[in-house]
């Protein structure tokens, strides 16, 4: 079965037989899959009165373990946004009473962001539905295919410099 990208690659092969569009096919499929998955996730989170970025921050705090608290700098590290964007996002989550913000008593230059009880209850409820949705979205791939794809994507991401925060290779 052909997808939209196959159609476009065939056009390139016809119009520019001197180039190999294989890399374009890989990148285009990753981009298209990202857009389609984000649309599904955005719609899902909207049913819980959340946006993608809110789920990301609440989930980051929740999986950090008790006391579900990180510095604003740690939140910047775990996301791909600027410190200014994190500040704005934290303001919005504080207004919704999903997190609190306080100056770190051990380092007055640092701000601690803590998941509230309300925020923890929300993320604990939503994450179960989230995982179910992701399983549904990937249901056409076998468990083996999912693991293989995850491995290939991990290899691609690390080759592009995307390492976990604790990795010594992470700048």
Secondary structure by P-SEA (a helix, b strand, c coil): cccaaaaaaaaaaaacccccaaaaaaaaaaaaaaaaaaaaaaaaaaaacccaaaaaaaaaaaaccccccccaaaaaaaccccaaaaaaaaaaaaaaccbbbbcccccccbbbbbbcaaaaaaaaaaaaaaaaaaaaaaccccaaaaaaaaaaaaaaaaaaccccccccccc
